[in-house]
Amino acid sequence: MASIDKSEQFTGLILLSGVDAPGITETLFQTLAPFAVNILDIEQVVIRGRVILTVLISCSPAHAKAIEADLEACAQSLGVDIASAFEVSAITEIAAKKSLLHVVVLAQALTPKAINVVANTIALNNGNIERIHRTASYPVTAIEFTVSGALLGKLRTELAAIAAEHAIDVAISPGGLMRWAKKLVVMDVDSTLIQQEVIELLGAKANKGAEIAAITESAMRGELDFAESLQARVALLAGLPESVLTDVQKEITLTPGARTLVRTMHKLGHHVALVSGGFETVITPLVAELGIEHMRANNLEIVAGKLTGKLIGPIIDRAGKAQALREFAAEHAIELEQTIAIGDGANDLDMIAIAGLGIAFNAKPAVVAAADSSVSAPYLDSVLYLLGITREEVEESDSL
């Protein structure tokens, strides 16, 4: 027999499938133990009580038939199916591959067509799917693909283009150690951290709700300059008693998953900040309640216990939000590449553009188009799955 090239080896691929039970993995490797084999790779998954276990081994060609015979006996004793294939192959392993990408697909109802389109787009970008695994099954389904050979920017653009058509959210991040580095998460507040628009709640107190809502919608679509639109809306609040700010605080409700997102990021040692075109007085209690380190928002002028319809200090607009992100990152010596910006409106575009990962959360079309990824499910903690954190890890962390 011809000698095997040093860049090649004789390998055996073993595939076990069947009803899961204790002892299956142990018995399989007990069968392999008497042979001079090396374990090169292992993957195992259990879905709805059925196990699929794949093992890649290297061995002597002379042992192949004996290994196959013992595996057949092992399959009969366990009541499972075991298939094996032996061949000379090049020495490759996933750990040796460079520039891996992590493609996370989120959906409330994930269809085969959606997976087909994602896989096809990866293939058309010369990408190879190395691994696929589920990171969450509720309240959304999250599937992560580990991909080699594709360019991040091009693949991100093309997957973003198909996401809305197939009712999925897609996020792509580079692999490597920096994926787990310390991060700064900067969030918008109105319609992101919370479910309401605070200025609209205040407008209702002044019986100006419809007028304010119309201006807000136009500003969020990018049709009006944010600073001018904010001043116009605040002017409609003139004369309201200061007590309405406390009343509005009680009407605010957090977006589902907001607490989980903030709590989990803190447990991982990451920093969380809020930047808002809303009002500091209303937001401050939330900052204290959630233990958030940084906050930047607008300030209403109050004279003799009443709102004057004016603002004090600089207006936190698009540029102000981006500047806040830069300053918070610098304070913690965090590179912009390790920052995450989450928002829904046009005034979030600048911070989404400069962040390492910009996420559009139930956002306006212009924001979805500009962001690296988007989340359309109404659960803020879905952001965790985009970062490679699994639902099981979140629940385990919460139980500690």
Long-range contacts (C-beta under 8 A, 24 or more apart in sequence): 1-61, 4-88, 7-90, 7-91, 8-88, 8-89, 8-90, 8-91, 9-58, 9-88, 9-89, 9-91, 10-58, 10-59, 10-60, 10-61, 10-64, 10-86, 10-87, 10-88, 11-40, 11-56, 11-57, 11-58, 11-59, 11-86, 11-87, 11-88, 11-89, 12-37, 12-56, 12-57, 12-58, 12-59, 12-64, 12-67, 12-84, 12-85, 12-86, 13-54, 13-55, 13-56, 13-84, 13-85, 13-86, 14-54, 14-55, 14-56, 14-57, 14-71, 14-82, 14-83, 14-84, 15-52, 15-53, 15-54, 15-82, 15-83, 15-84, 16-51, 16-52, 16-53, 16-54, 16-55, 16-75, 16-80, 16-81, 16-82, 17-50, 17-51, 17-52, 17-53, 17-80, 17-81, 18-50, 18-51, 18-78, 18-79, 18-80, 18-81, 19-49, 19-50, 19-51, 19-79, 19-80, 20-46, 20-49, 20-50, 20-51, 21-78, 24-51, 24-53, 24-78, 24-80, 25-53, 27-74, 27-77, 27-78, 28-53, 28-55, 28-74, 28-78, 28-82, 31-70, 31-71, 31-73, 31-74, 32-57, 32-67, 32-70, 35-59, 35-63, 35-66, 35-67, 36-60, 36-63, 37-63, 37-67, 40-93, 41-93, 41-94, 43-131, 45-133, 51-80, 59-86, 61-86, 94-130, 94-131, 94-146, 94-148, 97-130, 97-148, 99-148, 99-149, 99-174, 99-175, 100-130, 100-146, 100-147, 100-148, 100-174, 100-175, 100-176, 101-127, 101-146, 101-147, 101-148, 101-150, 101-152, 101-155, 101-172, 101-173, 101-174, 101-175, 102-144, 102-145, 102-146, 102-147, 102-172, 102-173, 102-174, 102-175, 102-179, 102-388, 103-144, 103-145, 103-146, 103-147, 103-155, 103-159, 103-170, 103-171, 103-172, 104-135, 104-142, 104-143, 104-144, 104-145, 104-170, 104-171, 104-172, 104-173, 104-385, 104-386, 104-388, 105-142, 105-143, 105-144, 105-145, 105-168, 105-169, 105-170, 106-140, 106-141, 106-142, 106-168, 106-169, 106-170, 106-171, 106-375, 106-377, 106-382, 106-385, 106-386, 107-140, 107-141, 107-167, 107-168, 107-169, 107-377, 108-139, 108-140, 108-141, 108-167, 108-377, 109-141, 109-167, 110-141, 110-143, 110-168, 111-166, 111-167, 113-166, 114-166, 114-167, 114-168, 115-143, 117-162, 117-166, 118-145, 118-159, 118-162, 118-168, 118-170, 119-145, 121-155, 121-158, 121-159, 121-162, 122-147, 122-150, 122-155, 124-158, 125-150, 125-151, 125-154, 125-155, 125-158, 126-150, 127-155, 135-385, 135-388, 135-389, 135-390, 135-391, 136-382, 136-385, 136-390, 136-391, 137-391, 138-391, 139-377, 139-379, 140-377, 140-379, 140-382, 140-385, 142-382, 142-385, 142-391, 144-385, 144-388, 146-175, 156-372, 156-373, 160-369, 160-372, 160-373, 160-374, 163-374, 164-368, 167-376, 169-373, 169-374, 169-375, 169-376, 169-377, 169-382, 169-386, 170-373, 171-357, 171-359, 171-372, 171-373, 171-386, 172-372, 172-373, 173-357, 173-386, 173-387, 173-388, 178-337, 178-338, 179-387, 179-388, 181-338, 182-269, 182-270, 182-271, 182-332, 182-334, 182-338, 183-265, 183-268, 183-270, 183-271, 183-334, 183-338, 183-339, 183-340, 183-387, 184-270, 184-271, 184-272, 184-273, 184-325, 184-328, 184-329, 184-332, 184-334, 184-338, 184-339, 184-340, 185-261, 185-265, 185-270, 185-271, 185-272, 185-273, 185-339, 185-340, 185-342, 185-383, 186-272, 186-273, 186-274, 186-275, 186-321, 186-324, 186-325, 186-328, 186-339, 186-340, 186-341, 186-342, 186-351, 186-355, 187-272, 187-273, 187-274, 187-275, 187-341, 187-342, 187-343, 188-274, 188-275, 188-276, 188-277, 188-321, 188-342, 188-343, 188-344, 188-345, 188-348, 188-361, 189-274, 189-275, 189-276, 189-278, 189-283, 189-286, 189-297, 190-276, 190-277, 190-278, 190-345, 191-344, 191-345, 191-362, 192-255, 192-342, 192-343, 192-344, 192-361, 192-362, 192-380, 193-254, 193-255, 193-258, 193-274, 193-286, 193-380, 194-252, 194-253, 194-254, 194-255, 194-258, 194-286, 195-252, 195-253, 195-254, 195-255, 196-251, 196-252, 196-253, 197-278, 198-248, 198-252, 198-278, 198-279, 198-282, 198-283, 199-230, 199-233, 199-234, 199-237, 199-278, 199-279, 201-248, 201-251, 201-252, 202-237, 202-240, 202-244, 202-245, 202-248, 203-233, 203-236, 203-237, 205-240, 205-244, 205-247, 205-248, 206-236, 206-237, 206-239, 206-240, 208-236, 208-237, 211-236, 212-236, 219-345, 219-346, 219-347, 220-344, 220-345, 220-346, 220-347, 220-364, 221-346, 221-364, 221-366, 222-346, 222-349, 222-364, 222-366, 226-277, 226-315, 226-317, 226-318, 226-346, 226-347, 227-315, 227-317, 230-277, 230-298, 230-311, 230-315, 230-317, 231-310, 231-311, 231-315, 234-300, 234-307, 234-309, 234-310, 234-311, 235-309, 235-310, 236-309, 237-300, 237-307, 237-309, 238-307, 238-308, 238-309, 239-306, 239-307, 239-309, 240-306, 240-307, 241-305, 241-306, 241-307, 242-302, 242-305, 242-306, 242-307, 244-307, 245-279, 245-281, 245-282, 245-300, 248-282, 249-282, 249-285, 252-282, 252-286, 254-286, 255-378, 255-379, 255-380, 256-378, 256-379, 256-380, 256-381, 257-379, 257-380, 257-381, 257-382, 258-290, 258-380, 258-381, 259-290, 260-380, 260-381, 260-384, 260-394, 260-398, 261-380, 261-381, 261-383, 261-384, 262-290, 262-291, 262-292, 263-398, 264-381, 264-384, 264-389, 264-394, 264-397, 266-291, 267-397, 268-389, 271-328, 271-332, 271-334, 273-324, 273-325, 273-328, 275-316, 275-320, 275-321, 275-324, 275-325, 275-351, 276-316, 277-316, 277-317, 277-321, 277-345, 277-347, 294-324, 294-328, 294-331, 296-320, 296-321, 296-324, 317-347, 318-346, 318-347, 318-348, 318-349, 318-350, 318-351, 319-350, 321-347, 321-348, 321-350, 321-351, 322-350, 322-351, 322-353, 322-354, 324-351, 325-351, 325-354, 325-355, 326-354, 340-383, 340-387, 342-380, 342-383, 343-367, 357-386, 359-383, 359-386
